[in-house]
Amino acid sequence: MIRIVALLVLGFVARVVQAGAGFADLKPGPHAVGFRVVQQYDYTRSYRDKTDLVTGKPYAGERARPVQTLVWYPAQKGGTPVRYADYMRTEATDETFSRPEAELTAYLESRRQWATARIGAKAAQAMLEQRMWAVSNAQPAAGKYPVVIYAAGGGGAAHEAADFCEYLASQGYVVLASRSLGTRTYLMNFDAEGLDTQARDIRFLLAYAQSLPQADVSHVAAVGWSWGGLANVLAASQDSRISALVSFDGTQYSDDTKAVIRNRLTVPWLYVQRRPGSVRELAAAEMETAGILLNEAKYADLYHVVMNPMEHVDFSSAALRVAQPAHFTEYSQAEVEAAYHWSCRYALEFLNATLKGAAAGRQFLDRTPAQNGVPAHTALFYHLPAYTGPVPTQAGFAAALAQQGFGKALEIYRRLQQQEPKFSLAEGALNSWGYQLMRDAHDLPAALAIFRLGTEVYPNDANLFDSLAEAEENNHDTAAAMQHYRRSLELNPGNTNAQQRLKALSAAGQ
């Protein structure tokens, strides 16, 4: 079930409000911005148990995983922009879609009181009443646009980066986000299961994007902050349809990154981090550099930006809006917000370069921060190009064989193992690959090369020798076929196929 929700905008303004500079002086792009809320379930996963995990009582409602989705998109001009309060109001229906109006009003009031306690009543009210760029349910602009999926920080609201999401939509992107919801409860569980849960949410949103007429799903990026900035990396290592990554201070601790298979992380990656801790701070946190994903992502084209004024929480504009004066110590609020602005700008130019192939975006990345106009001492920038040789995966191996010739299979395979000792292809994978080449691709020489590789790598595997013998039969090399059938029988005397083929070949040769 999918429900598209029209936002109840607080108050009414008869005239159209023109978009000006946004939070942190972000400038809108050439497109007006539309916004809608889509309430849908992922029916491939459960969320609720039969017994409510909080109350202990039987649960009789919908048990599939709720994925309330916020969508920002290029739109036609016209309409009244939403207020920031409308974004905050969406939090009330993240888990339970249908709630009485009184509950929604009460929820928003509780958020107003929370903000008032932090920044004062006048500032809190001004924040809630602020007009954003997006117009609720605006008519989409014509054309197709690259897709950006935003993953919120651990337990964070889908709108936590609403300013950034509007910014991207105004520049010609379709942006989707959902709450960082735990595996079975509202709060995120910070473990391997929770990480996989958010990665699967990202992939669910990618599947949903397929249904959007505006979405160019051949160009997809995953962006995330903190826990979401690691979940998107896990998703990219699992799903090759994600072709670029942006992580805002994604989790660096090695225990959290174990699920990410390093040699499957092969896309351009922009990593924007907070100011680095001192050696004393790192030691106090028992932080070690060994096993850090950034150091091991050698097959990703890595762009690494360090924003010196920023702390971890500063990458959420929702958090910066309610930051108290005591939060700003070494750097002023203006300097931190300027760093947030440049973080968004780097993300935009990176996405323009990688998803749109924009020369201006590439030139931006090729310049130093100072050359791009970043204030002195604000940012450090590093580019670590991806390793240029074959990637030690079956896909990378196959690409190398297609380029260099299947006759070099053993040579390339051994070279990849030297490069990555954990790289290997199982007996069954090689056997299936050989048959696919022989029967589906109709490439007998390539099939023979893969079967021969299999028998070299696994000299005691009877099935691979049997398969190689069959391929030699198809190649009309009876002597070689009989040799390999005999070897298969030595390894497995019960191989009836080899027995029968040897009899048939012997009879044919008499």
C-alpha positions, -999 to +999 in steps of 0.1 A: +000+000+000+013+035-009-004+066+004+007+101-008+001+126+020-007+162+013+010+184+039-012+205+061+007+238+059+005+259+090-011+292+081-018+305+046+000+329+023-019+339-008+011+351-028+039+329-042+070+331-021+102+334-041+131+312-029+160+331-015+192+320+001+186+291+025+201+279+057+239+285+058+235+308+028+228+279+004+218+293-030+189+276-049+196+262-083+176+267-115+147+245-105+117+251-083+114+224-056+085+200-051+079+179-020+057+150-011+054+124+016+047+088+005+036+063+031+044+027+021+054-006+035+082-030+027+062-062+026+094-083+022+103-076+058+085-076+091+088-048+116+063-056+144+063-089+162+031-107+172+038-094+206+045-057+210+081-054+222+073-023+243+039-032+260+041-069+258+006-071+246-006-089+214-002-067+183-030-068+157-020-041+133+001-040+101+034-059+108+053-051+076+081-026+078+069+011+075+090+033+052+076+068+052+094+084+024+101+121+019+106+130-018+121+163-031+121+168-068+125+195-095+092+211-100+073+237-120+072+271-105+042+282-084+026+275-050+032+283-014+064+268+001+061+247+032+072+258+066+099+241+086+073+230+110+058+209+082+090+189+080+091+184+118+054+173+117+063+143+095+082+127+124+048+120+141+039+095+113+072+078+107+061+046+124+023+048+125+009+064+094-026+071+105-028+093+136-056+117+147-051+153+140-050+161+177-020+138+181-002+154+153-008+189+168+003+177+202+035+162+187+044+194+170+037+213+202+061+190+220+088+197+194+082+235+198+086+232+236+118+212+231+132+238+207+122+266+230+141+250+259+172+251+237+171+284+218+143+304+234+107+309+225+112+336+199+139+318+179+120+285+182+088+301+168+108+317+140+124+284+131+090+267+129+075+295+108+104+297+084+094+293+047+115+267+029+120+263-008+098+233-014+061+234-024+039+205-013+028+182-041+040+207-068+037+197-104+069+178-114+092+195-140+096+178-173+126+155-179+146+129-160+170+136-132+196+116-113+185+100-080+200+107-046+190+085-016+197+102+018+203+080+048+197+097+081+220+094+111+213+066+136+177+070+147+175+103+129+145+119+112+141+118+074+141+156+073+173+161+093+190+173+061+160+190+045+180+220+036+206+199+018+178+178+001+161+209-011+194+223-024+200+191-044+165+191-058+169+227-069+200+217-088+183+189-107+181+158-085+153+136-073+160+130-035+144+104-013+148+099+024+133+079+052+138+078+090+166+057+104+142+032+120+154+003+141+150-033+130+119-039+152+115-007+172+114+030+167+150+034+180+179+022+160+197-008+172+234-001+168+246-035+158+252-055+126+215-062+122+207-025+126+233-015+100+219-041+075+184-028+082+192+007+072+212-005+041+181-025+031+160+007+036+183+024+011+178-004-014+140-002-008+140+035-017+161+027-048+134+001-058+107+027-052+126+053-074+120+029-103+083+039-102+090+077-104+087+091-140+113+118-132+139+094-118+169+085-139+178+053-121+208+047-142+225+074-122+221+068-085+240+081-054+236+072-018+243+100+007+243+097+045+254+112+078+270+093+107+254+058+110+236+065+077+270+075+062+281+039+068+249+022+059+251+038+025+286+024+020+273-011+030+244-007+005+268+003-023+290-028-016+259-049-020+241-032-049+260-022-080+232+001-091+245+027-066+272+045-086+284+072-062+287+077-025+287+107-001+294+102+036+292+130+060+314+119+089+303+083+085+312+059+113+349+052+112+353+026+140+365-007+126+340-029+144+312-011+126+327-016+092+333-053+092+302-060+071+315-039+042+334-061+017+363-038+007+368-052-028+331-046-036+334-009-028+344+003-063+324+036-068+335+072-065+333+082-028+332+116-012+340+115+025+335+147+044+346+145+080+347+166+112+379+181+124+403+154+134+409+146+171+442+150+187+464+120+194+454+123+231+416+122+221+421+093+198+439+073+225+412+082+251+386+068+227+408+037+221+407+046+184+431+027+162+438+034+125+441-003+117+410-016+100+395+019+093+375+016+061+389+048+046+424+033+047+412+001+030+389+014+003+416+012-023+392+003-051+371+034-046+380+067-061+381+085-028+377+122-023+384+131+014+375+165+028+382+175+064+361+204+076+380+219+106+352+240+121+328+211+123+320+186+150+301+153+143+266+167+150+271+198+128+265+178+096+228+178+105+212+211+097+183+201+120+208+199+149+225+232+139+192+250+139+188+244+176+225+245+187+230+264+219+257+291+222+279+268+244+282+244+215+304+268+196+338+270+213+369+270+191+349+281+160+320+306+159+285+297+148+291+316+116+323+296+108+305+263+115+276+273+093+300+283+066+317+249+068+282+233+065+277+254+034+309+242+018+302+206+028+270+208+008+288+225-021+314+198-022+287+171-023+269+189-051+300+193-073+310+157-066+275+145-076+275+168-107+309+153-117+300+116-111+263+114-119+260+141-146+295+141-160+297+178-155+331+193-164+326+222-139+321+196-111+353+178-121+372+211-123+359+220-088+372+187-074+406+192-092+412+225-074+423+231-039+398+244-013+414+278-014+411+279-052+374+272-048+370+301-024+368+281+008+380+303+037+416+298+048+421+270+073+386+257+069+391+226+049+417+201+039+413+181+007+428+148-004+422+127-035+431+090-034+426+076-069+413+041-071+437+012-078+439+009-115+443-028-119+416-055-120+394-056-089+397-089-070+360-100-075+345-123-101+332-092-120+367-077-119+383-110-130+358-114-158+364-078-170+402-085-170+397-117-190+374-100-215+402-074-220+433-095-219+419-129-231+406-159-213+437-178-222+454-158-194+429-169-168+454-187-145+479-159-147+454-132-139+438-153-111+471-158-094+480-121-097+447-111-081+454-135-052+487-119-047+470-085-046+442-097-023+450-130-005+413-135+004+402-135-032+391-169-045+363-184-066+347-215-052+347-248-072+309-244-079+313-209-090+340-218-116+320-248-127+288-228-132+308-200-150+323-225-174+289-240-183+274-205-188+301-197-212+297-230-230+259-232-232+246-196-229+274-175-243+284-202-268+321-194-262+338-228-261+374-215-259+365-193-229+346-222-212+377-244-217+399-218-201+376-215-170+373-253-166+411-256-169+416-228-144+392-248-121+413-280-123+445-260-117+431-243-086+412-274-074+432-304-086+412-328-065+377-318-076+362-346-097+333-325-109+356-299-125+375-326-144+343-341-155+331-307-168+364-300-185+362-334-202+327-325-215+340-293-229+368-311-246+343-335-262+325-304-276+358-292-288+362-326-307+394-335-287+386-371-278+420-378-263+419-349-239+383-357-230+392-393-221+422-381-201+400-358-180+372-384-175+398-408-162+411-382-138+376-376-126+371-413-120+403-415-100+390-388-078+355-402-076+351-438-086+314-435-083+311-410-112+288-429-135+288-401-161+325-404-165+322-442-168+295-440-195+313-413-215+346-433-214+328-464-228+311-444-255+343-427-266+363-459-265+336-476-287+336-447-311+373-449-315+375-486-324 
